[in-house]
Amino acid sequence: MITPSPTDTPPVLDMTGITKSFPGVKALTDVDLSVSAGEVHAIVGENGAGKSTLMKILAGVHGPDRGTIALDGEQVHFSSPLEAKAHGIGMVYQEINLVPDLSVAENIGLGDMPNSAGLVKRKALSQRAQEVLDQLGTRIDPQQLVGRLSVSQQQLVEIAKIYARQPRIMVLDEPTSSLSQHEAKALFSVVERMRAKGIAIIYISHRLREVLDISDRVTVLRDGRMIDCRPTAGLTPKEMITLMVGRDLDDVFPKREVEIGQPVLEVRELTRVGLFEDISLTVRAGEIVGLAGLVGAGRTEVARAIFGLDRFDSGSVLIDGAEVTVRSPKAAVRAGIALVPEDRKRDGVALSLTVKDNIALPVLDQVAAFGWVLRSQERRLAQKKAEDLYVSPPVIERTVATFSGGNQQKVVLAKWLATNPKVLILDEPTRGVDVGAKSDIHTIIGELAAEGVAVLMISSELPEVLAVSDRVYVLHEGRLTAELSRADANEESVMTAATGEVAAP
């Protein structure tokens, strides 16, 4: 846990009365935010609460309709992101923005390469990158290609790239959304080093326990308004949730007790050389099985192989006791398997299409006759699924890109549930969604289990895995290291197996 810093010093940043409207939408109304040097100030709220808009105003992407921004007491106005950077504003976005085919040093130096007569000074570039990495306490080779780094290492390089420009204010937007709790600790040590150097840090995250551990103060936004700003000390996750959503959510991860039936999905000795080996697992009707492990352990690769996205070298997949051939997603869907992928924007939905079009995509044969899509059937199917999955608003003719992250994820779920699967594989089902949508998604998962669907869930958020799983399988470096009952699964037992401290079963 990071040691809180005092916040009684004059603010380095003071945003006052920030108001911003877009056509048909009041994004922010009279929002205040002040952050002191050496402070970690968290901003929390549901998707659509205004967090991103507020930060884009700070970064010079948007201008406010009303309100002021002051740095060290002096009022400023940014007409572009370049002006914001020149004033010491550093932004680390949720989506990693690095060039995979360039080295770590080249990515850190982009835009400010040491050169002579137009030629890059390679030695100086590498030395400067090494100094920055050393200051942040990371052990990353500056000559390594970024594309060969793990997601957590790439996140640290992203921070190093901004840190190299000596920012006064660093904004971290969902920096651990792609990291396990174990890997997030490395990021927290970097945050601690930046805090010690007097950098003001704005930290945005949906992981509320993480917010409580890392921040000094927290500002809560709801519907574009500032609801509260208070010291983190003494706050509980439940209190924060109530402030965020305006209602009491007794359980973000509701666990519904259902009768567990016979095995539906059986995976036997599944192997893909170099990625995973001898994976055997079972998921029964009505059962929610967690697949845990550190990022890079092979969880997603196993899910993709079961769904036919990637080949496997040996082993077998059985549905209801009969072996099935899953050489493609089409074959997997025919066998009764559905996969909600890890990256919804890249693999889950077509953002430029409507909700209706997305939901109907995998079942066009069910809403077509003689090669023509029957629009009335398509609309009825999409409307029912959108309403069943609490898509808000349930306007099926809107493009998916106009919805919040949580509602986009519900559209992905609706799309695959339209296939009436026997097995539902969920890869990071609540990544980057707000706490209200998270609760909705887990309610949906519980309802599916009650209907007899076999659920295999991958999540880097360990409390999520522990709260909803009937059993937990743990992977380490492509091998199963534990199968834990609900009674035996806890943070210590899962992390022990995830770090390879126990022998494979």
VENKA-V245656 format. One record per backbone hydrogen bond with DSSP energy under -1.0 kcal/mol. CO is the residue of the C=O (numbers start at 0). NH is the residue of the N-H. Records with the same first field share a line. If there is no record, write none. Layout:
BEGIN
CO: NH / NH
END
This chain:
BEGIN
11: 71
12: 34
13: 69
14: 32
15: 67
17: 30
18: 64 / 65
19: 26 / 27
21: 24
24: 21
27: 19
30: 17
32: 14
34: 11 / 12
35: 38
38: 200
39: 215 / 216
40: 202
41: 218
43: 220
45: 48
48: 223
49: 53
50: 54
51: 55
52: 56
53: 57
54: 58
55: 60 / 61
56: 59
65: 18
67: 15
68: 75
69: 13
70: 73
73: 70
79: 83
80: 84
81: 85
82: 86
83: 88
84: 87
87: 167 / 168
89: 170
91: 172
98: 101
99: 146
101: 145
102: 106
103: 107
104: 108
108: 111
113: 120
115: 118
118: 115
119: 121
120: 124
121: 125
122: 126
123: 127
124: 128
125: 129
126: 130
127: 131
128: 132
129: 133
130: 134
131: 135
132: 137
133: 136
140: 143
141: 104
143: 103
144: 147
145: 148
149: 153
150: 154
151: 155
152: 156
153: 157
154: 158
155: 159
156: 160
157: 161
158: 162
159: 163
161: 164
162: 165
167: 199
168: 89
169: 201
170: 91
171: 203
173: 176
175: 178
179: 183
180: 184
182: 186
183: 187
184: 188
185: 189
186: 190
187: 191
188: 192
189: 193
190: 194
191: 195
192: 196
193: 198
194: 197
199: 169
200: 40
201: 171
202: 42
203: 173
205: 207
206: 210
207: 211
208: 212
209: 213
210: 214
215: 231
216: 41
217: 229
218: 43
219: 226 / 227
221: 224
223: 28
224: 221
227: 219
229: 217
231: 234
235: 239
236: 240
237: 241
238: 242
239: 243
240: 244
241: 245
261: 284
263: 319
264: 282
265: 317
266: 280
267: 315
269: 278
270: 312 / 313
271: 274 / 275
275: 271
278: 269
280: 266
282: 263 / 264
283: 286
284: 260
286: 454
287: 469 / 470
288: 456
289: 472
291: 474
293: 296
296: 477
297: 301
298: 302
299: 303
300: 304
301: 305
302: 306
303: 308 / 309
304: 307
313: 270
315: 267
316: 323
317: 265
318: 321
321: 318
327: 331
328: 332
329: 333
330: 334
331: 336
335: 421 / 422
337: 424
339: 426
342: 346
343: 348
349: 352
350: 400
352: 399
353: 357
354: 358
355: 359
356: 360
359: 362
362: 365
366: 373
368: 371
371: 368
372: 374
373: 377
374: 378
375: 379
376: 380
377: 381
378: 382
379: 383
380: 384
381: 385
382: 386
383: 387
384: 388
385: 390
386: 389
392: 394
394: 397
395: 355
397: 354
398: 401
399: 402
403: 407
404: 408
405: 409
406: 410
407: 411
408: 412
409: 413
410: 414
411: 415
412: 416
413: 417
415: 418
416: 419
421: 453
422: 337
423: 455
424: 339
425: 457
427: 430
429: 432
433: 437
434: 438
435: 439
436: 440
437: 441
438: 442
439: 443
440: 444
441: 445
442: 446
443: 447
444: 448
445: 449
446: 450
447: 452
448: 451
453: 423
454: 288
455: 425
456: 290
457: 427
459: 461
460: 464
461: 465
462: 466
463: 467
464: 468
469: 485
470: 289
471: 483
472: 291
473: 480 / 481
475: 478
477: 276
478: 475
481: 473
483: 471
484: 488
489: 493
490: 494
491: 495
492: 496
493: 497
494: 498
495: 500
496: 499
END
